Amino acid sequence: MILDAGPAEVRPTATSLLVERFLDHVRHERGLAANTQIAYGRDLRDFSAWLGGRAAGSLSVRDLGDYLASLAKRDLARASIARQAATLRTFYGFLQLEGVVVESPADLLAPGRPDDAMPGVLSPSQVERLLAAPDGRTPVGCRDRAVLELLYATGCRASEVSGMRLTDLHLTDGFCTCRGKGGKERVVPLGRRAIAAVAAWLERIRPTFAARAGGQPAWVVLSARGNGLSRMRIWEIVQEHTAAAGIPPGIGPHTLRHSFATHLVAGGVDLRHVQEMLGHASIATTQRYTHVDAGRLRAMHDRFHPRR
């Protein structure tokens, strides 16, 4: 009689073990943000699976190029492929430190060029419709309006709104503290409409939601059970009210962040100030929002140039 031995044990490869050592390194020694750790883990586990058992230390720059080409065949965006290339350079730098490789083949990769196309941006009228979509008379609607107002008023990422604590709010003074990538803090002003929406949530609804958790939750926005809202739930909230506002699909929290920046630049706010409010480390990242000035300058030219 032949007994069924069950599924074969999947043993970790040498590369997968190196990936886990690298993730421990960035977690405990470099203290990178949780979202950065997750992105590194996702990229490198995909890379390890592609290797199919080959050792990372035996690869050439051509092998790494083949991997990036395989990503392009999977229709990944240029920005995603550029991020993968950056992940490989960081990973192989770690392998050099560990003595696994003498020279890093990833250093010879041509820097990936992210897609320069501007992400989707809502018009001011679309933003108005979206922010008005939640029914503020209902508990969840009141909460959702506060979430949407916070996203657009501050340009915060979904993770930053998710992690915002009551101690980060200073409604009387009209600002809040945001914690961005790497735990860096920045101060962002709040407009009167955002203050009104957040104050209504805090005073009318949040105490009831918080009581259901059986404690004193620290987060600003809560689920109906009193728990903090996840990034994905905030994304779902934006999606739900986008549909209700009659806005085409494909809109997420980051669209509100891009809209926030685009509308400020279009209104004449100095790019350095926008950079500070978004928490960008480099002004080059913020400069893509200057594309809106072209339309405004064209309108001014058509209006005032004598030979228009």
N, C-alpha and C positions, 0 to 999 in steps of 0.2 A: 504494500500500500504506500502510495506517495503522499506525503503530508504537504499541505500548502504552507510554504514558509512565510507567506505574506510579502508585502512590498519590500524591496531591497533597501538597505540603509543608504541614505545619501550622505556621503562623506564630504566634508568641506575640502575645497581645493586649497593649494598653497596661496593663490591669489585672494580667495575669499577670506582666509585668515589674516592676510596683510591688510585687507580692507577693514576688517574689524579692529585691528591694531591702530590703523589710521584714524578711525572714527573715535576710538578711545582717546587718542592723542588730541584731536580737535575739541573733544568734549571736556576733558579733564585738564589738559595743559594749556590749550589756547583759549578755552572758554568762549567759543564762538556761539552765536545765537542759535536757539533751538531750530529755527527754520533753515538756517544755513547747514546745520548738521543733517537735517532731514534731506536736504537737496543733495549734499555730498553722498549720503548713503544710497539714495535712489540712483544717482548717476553711476556710482562705482559698482553697485550690485548688477546693474544692467551691463556694464563693461565686463565684469567677472563672468556673467552668463554668456556673453558673446565669445569670450576666450575659449570656452568649452574645455577647460582643464589645462590649457597652456599657462605657463608661468609668466606673470607680468614682467619679471626681471629679464626675460629672454627676448622681449619685443624690440623691434626697430621703429624708427619714425614712420617707415612705410606701413608697418602693421597698424600703428595708431591712426595713420591716415585712412587705412581701409576701414577701421572702426567708425571714424567720423563719416566716411562715405556711406556706410551702412545706415547711419542715422538719417542721412539725406534721402536715401531710398525709402525710408519709412515716413517720409514727408514731414519730418520735424522742422519747425521754424528755424531760420538762421540764428535767431537769438538763442534758441535752445541748444543748437550745435556749438555755438560760441561758448556757452556756459559749460558744456561738456568738455570742450578743449581746455578751458580754464581749470576745471576739476582735475583733469589728467595732469596738468602742469603742477598743481598743488600736491597731488598724490605722489607723483614721481619725485618731487622735491623731498617729500617725507621718506621715500624709499632710499634716496641718497643719504639722508641723515642716519637711516637705519643700517646703511652699508649693504643694502640689497643690490643696488646698482651703483656703478662708479659715475657714469654720466647719464643725465636724463634725456631720453629720446623725445620727451614731450616738449623740451625747450626748443626743439627744431621745428615744431608745428607752427605753421603760419597763424598769427592771431586771427581767431574767428571774427568775422565782421557781423555784428548784430544787425538785424533788420532796422533800417533807419525810418521805416514807415511809422508815422505817428499813430499811436493806439487810438481806439475809438474815443471820441469826445462828444458829449451831449451839448446841444445848444442851451442857452439860458432858459428858453421856454420849455424845453424838454425837462430840464432840471426842476423847474417850477412844478410841472405836472407830476414828476416822480415824487417830490417831497410832499405834495398834497395828496398822494394816493392813499396812504394809510388813514383809516378812520380813527381819528384821535379820541373819539367818544368811547371806544372799546379799550380794555386794558392792553391787549397785544398791539392794537393799532397805535396807542399812545407810545408804547415802547419802540415800535418800529419807526415811528416818525422821529423819535429822539436819535435812533441809530443812523437813519439817513441824513438827518441834519448834522450830526457829528462828522460823518464821513465827508460831506461836501464842505462844511464850514472849516474843517481843519486840514483836509487833504490826507488824512490818516489812512494807513493800510488797514485792512480788516483785522489783522492780528493786533494792531495797536489799539483799535477800539475794543476788541475782545479783552485785551489785558488792562484796559484803563481802570484805575481804581478811584474810589470816591475822593481820596486825598489828592488825586491829580486834578480835580476840578476846582476852579476858583471863579465861580459864576459872578460873584459880586464885582470882581475885578476884571471880568471879561476875558479870561484865558484858561487854557488847560495845559497840562504837561503830557507829552507823548513820549513813549519809549520805543525807539526804532531798532534798526538792525544793530547787533552788538551791544544792546542795552543802552545805547546813547540816548540821552534825554534832550528834548527841545521844547520850547514854549511856543504855543500857537494861539493867536487871538480867536475869540469866539464872537460871532455877530449876534445881534439882539434876537433874531429869529431862532437861531440855534440855542441860545440861552433860554428862551421861552419854552422851546420844546423839551429841552433836557430838564428844566425846572418842573414842568408839568409832570413828567415821568417820575422824577424823584419824589415829588410831594404827593401825587395822587395814587400811583400804581406800585412803584417799587417796594414800599413797605409791606404790601400784601404779598408780593412775590417772595421777598426776602424771608418773611415769616414761615413760609412753607419749607425752607431749607433747614429750619430749626437752629439757626445761628445768626451770625452777622456777616454775610458775604461781603467781601471787600470790593467786588467789581461794580462798575457803574451800571452796565446793562446785564440783565438776568433773564433766564428762561422763566416760564410760568411756574416751574418747580423751585425756583430760587437759586439755580446754578448759573455759573457764568456762561455766556454764549460763546460757542466755538467760532473759529474763522468760517467754517463751512456753513454754519447756521446764518451768519451775517450775510454770506454770499447768497444763500437761499432767500433771505429777506429782500435783498435787492432784486433778485430775479422775480419774486412774486409781485412786487409792486411795479416793476418795469412792465410786466404784462398788463397789470391793471391800468397803467397810465397810457397804454397804447403805444409804447415805444418798442421798436424792433428788438428781437432777442439778441443775446450775446453780450448783454451789459452786466458788469459785475462791480464790486467795490472799487477796483482799480480804475474803472471808467470814471467814477466820481472823483478820484484823486487826480486823474489827468484833466478832467473838466475844471476842477478847482484851480489847477496851475494855469491852464490855458486861459481861463477867464480873467485871472489876475494879471497875466502878462498883457492880454488884450486891453485891459483897463489902464495899463501904464505903470504897473508896479515894477520896481527895480528887480532885475533878475537875481541879484544877490539875496534880496529879501525872500523871493520865492524859493531859492535854494535852501535858505535857512528853515523856512516853514515846512518844506518837504523832507528835510533831513538828508539831502544829498551830500555825499562827501566831496564830490567834484562839481564845479560849475558846468562842466561839459555835459553832464547828465541833464541838467536843467535847460540847457540851451536849445534842446529840441522844441521847447514850447514857444520859441520865438517865431516858429512858422506862421503863427497867427498874425504877426505884424505885416506880413506880405500883403494879405487881403486888406488890412486897414490902410496901408500906405498906398495901395492901388486906388482905393476909394478916394483918398485925399488927393492923389495925383489927378484923377479924373475930374474931381470937383474944382481944383484950383489952377492946374497948369494951363497956360494960355493956348497951348497947341495940343490940347487933349483930343 
